Amino acid sequence: MNTNVVERKPLEHYMNLKYPVTIHVAPEGGFVAEIEDLPGCLAQGESIDEAYEEIEIARKLWMETTYEDGQDIPLPRDDRQYSGKFIIRVPKSLHRQLDLLAEREGVSLNQYLVSELSRVVGKEVNNKDKARN
């Protein structure tokens, strides 16, 4: 279930939403701007200001093209609603193994999964931060 897409609204609605922009220093010089919520929406500039100007143009083009193609436009991450619950289907054997591991740790299966997911996501975030520097 994709929870970050809402019922289709007019293009102007999406154009007026504020999407977070990430700026990276480009290895070859200059800067790369990216809107992570809009897959493939990237732009480059010689300065940070130019990168912001270029990503704004890229954002508009990305949205126009996506909308005209009849595809859904994701909401900015700040506008997404999360309940804190999701359902996942796993093989019975994996379910059993996870339950055994949780039992060894003396915690519920839910608490064990939250702990392991937090650990893995934390490692991934740290690896991405190191790669950017």
ROTI-968700 format. One record per atom (N, C-alpha, C): residue number from 1; atom name; x, y, z. Coordinates in Angstrom, 2 decimals. Each point is the difference from the previous one (the first is absolute). Last residue first. Layout:
N
> seq,atom,X,Y,Z
> NUM,CA,X,Y,Z;
...
END
This chain:
133
> seq,atom,X,Y,Z
> 133,N,30.22,12.98,2.56;
> 133,CA,1.12,0.84,0.48;
> 133,C,1.29,-0.35,-0.66;
> 132,N,-4.12,-2.37,-0.78;
> 132,CA,-0.19,1.39,-0.46;
> 132,C,1.19,0.87,0.38;
> 131,N,-0.29,-4.54,1.45;
> 131,CA,0.23,0.03,-1.45;
> 131,C,-0.11,1.43,-0.54;
> 130,N,-1.03,-0.87,4.57;
> 130,CA,1.44,-0.14,-0.24;
> 130,C,0.31,0.11,-1.48;
> 129,N,-4.53,0.00,1.26;
> 129,CA,0.64,1.22,0.46;
> 129,C,1.50,-0.04,-0.26;
> 128,N,-2.47,-3.87,-0.90;
> 128,CA,-0.29,1.04,-0.99;
> 128,C,0.65,1.31,0.38;
> 127,N,0.34,-3.56,3.05;
> 127,CA,0.76,-0.30,-1.21;
> 127,C,-0.22,1.05,-1.07;
> 126,N,-2.58,0.27,3.97;
> 126,CA,1.41,0.32,0.25;
> 126,C,0.86,-0.25,-1.23;
> 125,N,-4.50,-1.29,-0.22;
> 125,CA,0.10,1.46,0.05;
> 125,C,1.45,0.43,0.22;
> 124,N,-0.91,-4.58,0.22;
> 124,CA,-0.17,0.49,-1.37;
> 124,C,0.14,1.52,-0.06;
> 123,N,0.00,-2.13,4.23;
> 123,CA,1.23,-0.30,-0.74;
> 123,C,-0.06,0.56,-1.41;
> 122,N,-3.90,0.34,2.58;
> 122,CA,1.05,0.88,0.53;
> 122,C,1.32,-0.22,-0.71;
> 121,N,-3.56,-2.89,-0.97;
> 121,CA,-0.23,1.32,-0.59;
> 121,C,1.05,0.98,0.48;
> 120,N,0.10,-4.29,1.90;
> 120,CA,0.34,-0.06,-1.43;
> 120,C,-0.18,1.37,-0.66;
> 119,N,-1.27,-0.44,4.54;
> 119,CA,1.44,-0.21,-0.13;
> 119,C,0.40,0.04,-1.48;
> 118,N,-4.58,0.15,1.04;
> 118,CA,0.66,1.26,0.39;
> 118,C,1.52,-0.11,-0.18;
> 117,N,-2.58,-3.89,-0.66;
> 117,CA,-0.23,0.96,-1.08;
> 117,C,0.70,1.33,0.30;
> 116,N,0.13,-3.25,3.37;
> 116,CA,0.82,-0.39,-1.15;
> 116,C,-0.18,0.95,-1.18;
> 115,N,-2.70,0.68,3.88;
> 115,CA,1.41,0.18,0.33;
> 115,C,0.89,-0.31,-1.21;
> 114,N,-4.59,-0.86,-0.36;
> 114,CA,0.23,1.45,0.06;
> 114,C,1.48,0.28,0.26;
> 113,N,-1.35,-4.49,0.17;
> 113,CA,0.00,0.52,-1.37;
> 113,C,0.24,1.50,-0.03;
> 112,N,-0.45,-2.06,4.21;
> 112,CA,1.21,-0.48,-0.65;
> 112,C,0.10,0.57,-1.42;
> 111,N,-3.91,0.79,2.43;
> 111,CA,1.11,0.81,0.52;
> 111,C,1.31,-0.40,-0.65;
> 110,N,-3.83,-2.58,-1.10;
> 110,CA,-0.14,1.38,-0.48;
> 110,C,1.18,0.86,0.44;
> 109,N,-0.30,-4.39,1.66;
> 109,CA,0.38,0.00,-1.41;
> 109,C,-0.08,1.42,-0.56;
> 108,N,0.88,-0.29,5.20;
> 108,CA,-1.06,-0.42,-0.93;
> 108,C,0.53,0.02,-1.43;
> 107,N,3.54,-0.89,3.90;
> 107,CA,-0.92,1.08,-0.39;
> 107,C,-1.07,-0.57,-0.92;
> 106,N,4.19,-2.11,1.80;
> 106,CA,-0.95,0.26,1.10;
> 106,C,-0.96,1.14,-0.30;
> 105,N,3.61,-2.31,-2.68;
> 105,CA,0.27,1.35,0.52;
> 105,C,-0.93,0.37,1.16;
> 104,N,-0.56,-4.13,-2.24;
> 104,CA,1.35,-0.01,0.57;
> 104,C,0.36,1.34,0.63;
> 103,N,-4.07,-0.33,-2.41;
> 103,CA,-0.08,-0.73,1.27;
> 103,C,1.37,-0.04,0.69;
> 102,N,-0.22,1.80,-4.31;
> 102,CA,-0.64,0.90,0.97;
> 102,C,-0.07,-0.65,1.37;
> 101,N,1.56,-2.64,-3.54;
> 101,CA,0.98,1.04,0.35;
> 101,C,-0.57,0.98,1.03;
> 100,N,-2.90,-3.27,-1.76;
> 100,CA,1.02,-0.61,0.86;
> 100,C,1.05,1.02,0.44;
> 99,N,-3.26,1.37,-3.10;
> 99,CA,-0.61,-0.21,1.31;
> 99,C,0.99,-0.62,0.98;
> 98,N,1.32,0.50,-4.48;
> 98,CA,-0.09,1.30,0.67;
> 98,C,-0.58,-0.13,1.39;
> 97,N,0.11,-3.85,-2.69;
> 97,CA,1.35,0.41,0.37;
> 97,C,-0.01,1.33,0.75;
> 96,N,-4.10,-1.56,-1.80;
> 96,CA,0.44,-0.85,1.11;
> 96,C,1.38,0.44,0.49;
> 95,N,-1.68,2.09,-3.83;
> 95,CA,-0.81,0.40,1.15;
> 95,C,0.47,-0.77,1.25;
> 94,N,1.80,-1.29,-4.10;
> 94,CA,0.59,1.25,0.47;
> 94,C,-0.73,0.51,1.24;
> 93,N,-1.75,-3.81,-2.12;
> 93,CA,1.31,-0.32,0.58;
> 93,C,0.69,1.26,0.54;
> 92,N,-4.11,0.38,-2.37;
> 92,CA,-0.19,-0.56,1.35;
> 92,C,1.33,-0.28,0.68;
> 91,N,-0.19,3.90,-3.70;
> 91,CA,-0.13,-1.46,0.04;
> 91,C,-0.12,-0.49,1.45;
> 90,N,-1.79,4.86,-0.89;
> 90,CA,1.31,-0.67,-0.06;
> 90,C,-0.25,-1.50,-0.05;
> 89,N,-2.59,5.23,-0.41;
> 89,CA,-0.15,-1.45,-0.11;
> 89,C,1.40,-0.60,-0.17;
> 88,N,-2.11,4.78,2.28;
> 88,CA,1.01,-0.63,-0.84;
> 88,C,-0.24,-1.51,0.00;
> 87,N,-2.39,5.17,1.41;
> 87,CA,-0.10,-1.45,-0.03;
> 87,C,1.05,-0.53,-0.96;
> 86,N,-0.37,4.63,3.31;
> 86,CA,-0.06,-0.52,-1.36;
> 86,C,-0.01,-1.51,0.08;
> 85,N,-0.22,4.98,3.25;
> 85,CA,-0.30,-1.42,-0.19;
> 85,C,0.10,-0.33,-1.48;
> 84,N,0.46,4.39,1.77;
> 84,CA,0.91,-0.74,0.86;
> 84,C,-0.25,-1.51,-0.09;
> 83,N,-2.08,3.80,-2.48;
> 83,CA,-0.71,-0.49,1.18;
> 83,C,0.94,-0.66,0.99;
> 82,N,0.52,4.10,-3.88;
> 82,CA,0.45,-1.31,0.41;
> 82,C,-0.71,-0.41,1.27;
> 81,N,-0.15,3.80,-4.45;
> 81,CA,-0.58,-0.42,1.27;
> 81,C,0.46,-1.42,0.30;
> 80,N,2.06,4.39,-3.07;
> 80,CA,-0.44,-1.39,0.08;
> 80,C,-0.54,-0.29,1.39;
> 79,N,2.10,4.15,-1.52;
> 79,CA,-1.46,-0.07,-0.10;
> 79,C,-0.54,-1.42,0.10;
> 78,N,4.72,1.18,-0.02;
> 78,CA,-0.60,0.64,1.18;
> 78,C,-1.51,-0.10,0.00;
> 77,N,2.68,-1.60,-3.72;
> 77,CA,0.05,-0.87,1.17;
> 77,C,-0.62,0.62,1.24;
> 76,N,-1.83,1.24,-4.86;
> 76,CA,1.25,0.25,0.73;
> 76,C,-0.01,-0.80,1.30;
> 75,N,-2.89,-2.10,-3.87;
> 75,CA,-0.03,1.18,0.87;
> 75,C,1.38,0.23,0.60;
> 74,N,-0.85,-2.44,-4.88;
> 74,CA,0.13,-0.21,1.46;
> 74,C,-0.08,1.32,0.75;
> 73,N,-2.34,-1.30,-4.74;
> 73,CA,1.09,0.85,0.50;
> 73,C,0.07,-0.19,1.52;
> 72,N,-1.96,-3.27,-4.29;
> 72,CA,-0.19,0.66,1.29;
> 72,C,1.23,0.81,0.37;
> 71,N,-1.48,-0.97,-5.22;
> 71,CA,0.61,-0.64,1.16;
> 71,C,-0.26,0.81,1.26;
> 70,N,-1.13,0.96,-4.80;
> 70,CA,-1.02,-0.65,0.82;
> 70,C,0.55,-0.73,1.21;
> 69,N,2.18,2.90,-3.46;
> 69,CA,0.06,-1.44,-0.26;
> 69,C,-1.01,-0.79,0.83;
> 68,N,0.52,4.70,0.60;
> 68,CA,-0.52,-0.23,-1.36;
> 68,C,0.01,-1.48,-0.37;
> 67,N,1.92,1.27,4.13;
> 67,CA,-1.44,0.24,0.02;
> 67,C,-0.61,-0.30,-1.36;
> 66,N,4.68,-0.20,0.40;
> 66,CA,-0.62,-1.08,0.77;
> 66,C,-1.51,0.13,-0.02;
> 65,N,2.49,3.47,-1.98;
> 65,CA,0.13,-1.24,-0.77;
> 65,C,-0.72,-1.15,0.70;
> 64,N,0.23,4.15,2.25;
> 64,CA,-0.82,0.12,-1.21;
> 64,C,0.01,-1.31,-0.78;
> 63,N,2.84,0.29,3.77;
> 63,CA,-1.42,-0.07,0.36;
> 63,C,-0.91,0.06,-1.23;
> 62,N,4.66,0.53,-0.61;
> 62,CA,-0.27,-1.34,0.50;
> 62,C,-1.49,-0.16,0.28;
> 61,N,1.56,4.27,-1.13;
> 61,CA,-0.03,-0.89,-1.16;
> 61,C,-0.35,-1.43,0.41;
> 60,N,0.60,3.15,3.44;
> 60,CA,-1.19,0.33,-0.79;
> 60,C,-0.13,-0.92,-1.21;
> 59,N,3.87,-0.43,2.64;
> 59,CA,-1.20,-0.41,0.75;
> 59,C,-1.26,0.25,-0.81;
> 58,N,4.14,1.57,-1.68;
> 58,CA,-0.12,-1.45,-0.14;
> 58,C,-1.25,-0.52,0.71;
> 57,N,1.08,4.54,0.51;
> 57,CA,-0.39,-0.25,-1.40;
> 57,C,-0.24,-1.50,-0.19;
> 56,N,1.73,1.23,4.10;
> 56,CA,-1.38,0.51,-0.10;
> 56,C,-0.54,-0.22,-1.41;
> 55,N,4.48,-0.98,0.90;
> 55,CA,-0.88,-1.06,0.53;
> 55,C,-1.45,0.46,-0.04;
> 54,N,3.37,3.06,-1.33;
> 54,CA,-0.14,-1.09,-0.97;
> 54,C,-0.93,-1.10,0.51;
> 53,N,1.10,3.64,2.86;
> 53,CA,-0.77,0.50,-1.15;
> 53,C,-0.28,-1.13,-0.99;
> 52,N,2.82,-0.98,3.64;
> 52,CA,-1.40,0.20,0.44;
> 52,C,-0.87,0.49,-1.16;
> 51,N,4.59,-0.36,-0.81;
> 51,CA,-0.56,-1.34,0.16;
> 51,C,-1.46,0.08,0.45;
> 50,N,2.47,3.99,-0.24;
> 50,CA,-0.32,-0.49,-1.34;
> 50,C,-0.63,-1.40,0.07;
> 49,N,1.56,1.88,4.01;
> 49,CA,-1.15,0.75,-0.50;
> 49,C,-0.43,-0.50,-1.38;
> 48,N,3.92,-1.77,1.89;
> 48,CA,-1.18,-0.51,0.70;
> 48,C,-1.25,0.71,-0.52;
> 47,N,3.89,-0.25,-3.51;
> 47,CA,-0.10,0.51,1.37;
> 47,C,-1.24,-0.62,0.64;
> 46,N,1.06,-1.36,-4.30;
> 46,CA,1.36,0.36,0.41;
> 46,C,0.03,0.53,1.43;
> 45,N,-3.72,-3.60,-1.69;
> 45,CA,0.32,1.41,-0.12;
> 45,C,1.42,0.23,0.47;
> 44,N,-4.21,-4.10,-1.31;
> 44,CA,1.35,0.41,0.36;
> 44,C,0.16,1.50,-0.15;
> 43,N,-4.17,-4.07,0.92;
> 43,CA,0.50,1.14,-0.77;
> 43,C,1.40,0.34,0.49;
> 42,N,-4.49,-3.99,0.33;
> 42,CA,1.34,0.49,0.33;
> 42,C,0.34,1.20,-0.86;
> 41,N,-3.87,-4.01,1.03;
> 41,CA,-0.04,1.46,-0.13;
> 41,C,1.31,0.57,0.55;
> 40,N,-1.40,-4.74,0.06;
> 40,CA,0.68,0.45,-1.20;
> 40,C,0.00,1.50,-0.21;
> 39,N,-3.66,-1.80,3.28;
> 39,CA,1.09,-0.84,-0.53;
> 39,C,0.56,0.51,-1.32;
> 38,N,-2.26,2.49,4.11;
> 38,CA,-0.36,-0.08,-1.42;
> 38,C,1.12,-0.77,-0.71;
> 37,N,0.38,0.87,4.60;
> 37,CA,-1.39,-0.45,-0.08;
> 37,C,-0.48,-0.14,-1.44;
> 36,N,4.36,1.75,1.13;
> 36,CA,-0.07,-1.45,0.21;
> 36,C,-1.41,-0.54,-0.12;
> 35,N,2.65,4.13,-2.15;
> 35,CA,-1.24,-0.11,0.76;
> 35,C,-0.27,-1.49,0.14;
> 34,N,4.76,3.02,-0.99;
> 34,CA,-0.86,-1.18,-0.17;
> 34,C,-1.26,0.16,0.84;
> 33,N,4.89,2.56,-2.20;
> 33,CA,-1.21,0.14,0.81;
> 33,C,-0.91,-1.18,-0.32;
> 32,N,5.56,1.23,-0.41;
> 32,CA,-1.14,-0.76,-0.52;
> 32,C,-1.14,0.20,0.98;
> 31,N,4.83,2.92,-1.35;
> 31,CA,-0.93,-0.58,0.96;
> 31,C,-1.11,-0.74,-0.73;
> 30,N,5.56,1.57,-1.06;
> 30,CA,-1.38,0.47,0.02;
> 30,C,-0.83,-0.77,1.02;
> 29,N,4.10,-2.63,-1.87;
> 29,CA,-0.12,1.44,0.23;
> 29,C,-1.45,0.43,-0.07;
> 28,N,1.57,-4.55,-0.26;
> 28,CA,0.64,0.69,-1.12;
> 28,C,-0.06,1.52,0.13;
> 27,N,-2.08,-2.87,3.25;
> 27,CA,1.43,-0.34,-0.04;
> 27,C,0.74,0.75,-1.10;
> 26,N,-4.37,2.03,2.45;
> 26,CA,0.29,-0.91,-1.11;
> 26,C,1.50,-0.27,-0.04;
> 25,N,-3.33,1.26,4.22;
> 25,CA,1.14,0.51,-0.75;
> 25,C,0.31,-1.03,-1.07;
> 24,N,-5.00,0.60,1.92;
> 24,CA,1.25,-0.74,0.16;
> 24,C,1.09,0.74,-0.76;
> 23,N,-5.36,0.85,2.14;
> 23,CA,1.12,0.47,-0.84;
> 23,C,1.24,-0.81,0.34;
> 22,N,-5.76,-0.39,0.39;
> 22,CA,1.30,-0.39,0.55;
> 22,C,1.07,0.46,-0.97;
> 21,N,-5.44,1.37,1.21;
> 21,CA,1.07,-0.11,-0.99;
> 21,C,1.29,-0.34,0.73;
> 20,N,-5.76,-0.37,0.94;
> 20,CA,1.37,0.20,0.48;
> 20,C,1.02,-0.24,-1.11;
> 19,N,-5.02,1.75,-0.95;
> 19,CA,0.76,-1.22,0.08;
> 19,C,1.40,0.30,0.53;
> 18,N,-5.23,2.32,-0.26;
> 18,CA,1.41,0.24,0.30;
> 18,C,0.70,-1.33,0.21;
> 17,N,-4.62,1.52,-3.04;
> 17,CA,0.54,-0.70,1.17;
> 17,C,1.49,0.28,0.15;
> 16,N,-2.83,1.53,-3.70;
> 16,CA,0.09,0.89,1.16;
> 16,C,0.52,-0.68,1.27;
> 15,N,-0.80,-2.32,-4.19;
> 15,CA,1.01,1.04,-0.27;
> 15,C,0.21,0.90,1.21;
> 14,N,-3.45,-3.26,0.03;
> 14,CA,1.32,-0.60,0.19;
> 14,C,1.11,1.02,-0.22;
> 13,N,-4.43,1.43,-0.79;
> 13,CA,0.12,-0.42,1.40;
> 13,C,1.41,-0.53,0.28;
> 12,N,-1.27,1.02,-4.43;
> 12,CA,0.37,1.19,0.78;
> 12,C,0.18,-0.33,1.48;
> 11,N,-1.73,-3.26,-3.10;
> 11,CA,1.46,0.17,-0.06;
> 11,C,0.46,1.16,0.87;
> 10,N,-4.59,-2.44,1.37;
> 10,CA,0.51,0.78,-1.14;
> 10,C,1.52,0.19,0.10;
> 9,N,-1.60,-4.33,2.37;
> 9,CA,-0.50,1.38,0.08;
> 9,C,0.51,0.75,-1.21;
> 8,N,-0.59,-5.48,1.90;
> 8,CA,0.52,0.96,-0.98;
> 8,C,-0.71,1.35,0.11;
> 7,N,0.64,-3.32,4.22;
> 7,CA,-0.89,0.10,-1.15;
> 7,C,0.48,1.14,-0.91;
> 6,N,3.92,-1.77,2.84;
> 6,CA,-1.38,0.34,0.32;
> 6,C,-0.82,0.03,-1.28;
> 5,N,4.85,-2.28,2.15;
> 5,CA,-0.67,0.53,-1.17;
> 5,C,-1.45,0.24,0.38;
> 4,N,3.30,-2.12,2.84;
> 4,CA,0.48,1.35,-0.25;
> 4,C,-0.61,0.62,-1.25;
> 3,N,-0.56,-4.57,1.89;
> 3,CA,-0.69,0.98,0.82;
> 3,C,0.43,1.43,-0.29;
> 2,N,-0.31,-5.19,-2.31;
> 2,CA,0.80,1.21,-0.09;
> 2,C,-0.75,1.12,0.73;
> 1,N,0.10,-5.64,0.31;
> 1,CA,-0.84,1.17,0.00;
> 1,C,0.88,1.24,0.00;
END
